[in-house]
């Protein structure tokens, strides 16, 4: 098409056709948004085992790499070909043993603590009210507030246990009532988990092959410049998510262990239950320590109000140790985000996706932040304003590091 007028009209018609097509597509997506969400929900339910498998394989990948490198170093040359399969098996066994050990060690004591706490709750609350009366005096409004709050909470918990918790547990435990939805969901979870373990085996065994295939696909579709850029971003995302999540799990396990040791030393009641709450909620950045400290303090204050106040001081000291010593040693400064952006990401993704969003919000927003930073730098260079970026780096080296 050598005629410039024909070429201009051709591109104009192509642009109009593309705009109309995109408008129709957007209208269809908006008009059929609920149906599209239902379809995505069905697809997500069908592919749930693969989601489980991907998560398991991603978490066990560092362990598998460690086992494979160790076996390749220790085994004789004629047996090194089995190092990959042996590493996959050992990594899965390691993960299962860790989960099994945690369940065996924690679950019975947690159940015992929760059951004894529930049975003694009325007596402990009466003791707490007597202590409050001794400390604050016979303040009728305060006592009325305590009594009203206790009665309301206890009645709601008792109603929830009778109407929701007990039927669900019965449906899961009892084979006879296997037609219940609770048992169906439990069986589906076990089914997805079992298939997920099989998928994880395949992913771990073929992780290098899949990585090479992905590189081939990217380089076959994109030009070398954009392929290199895309692969660098993927490597950055992998480092960000893998390093942060693995480090955060290790950090939370250490905090839970230190909390248990401290609770035993200071003789805080319900030590294991409190430590489990503190360790699990510590996975959530920023808000995790506060989320775990509130129910833990209430559990201790029911047993002994004075020790509850001491526990608050202990948790504050423990979180200072985590924030200033343990966390930086394990995680370093992987994300490069300021405290403001950490708080923003937790509020944003926590509101969108709930608890999972609060867990992955920091590495996810760090990736978004890095992409925006690179786009800004590229735009400044294109417009001949790169000196503004260099000046920004000089003024704020911590936020503008490469």
Protein Blocks (a to p, Z undefined) as FASTA:
>chain_A
ZZlklmmmmmmmmmmmmmmmmmmmmmmmmmmmmmmmmmmmmmmmmmmmmmmmmmmmmmmm
mmmmmmmmmmmmmpcfklmmmmmmmmmmmmmmmmmmmmmmmmmmmmmmmmmmmmmmmmmm
mmmmmmmmmmmmmmnopafklmmmmmmmmmmmmmmmmmmmmmmmmmmmmmmmpmklmmbm
klmmmmmmmmmmmmmmmmmmmmmmmmmmmmmmmmmmmmmmpcfklmmmmmmmmmmmmmmm
mmmmmmmmmmmmmmmmmmmmmmmmnopghklmmmmmmmmmmmpghjlmmmmmmmmmmmmm
mmommlmmmmmmmmmmmmmmmmmmmmmmmnmpmnopafklmmmmmmmmmmmnommlmmmm
mmmmmmmmmmmmmmmmmmmmmnopmmmmmmmmmmmmmlmcZZ
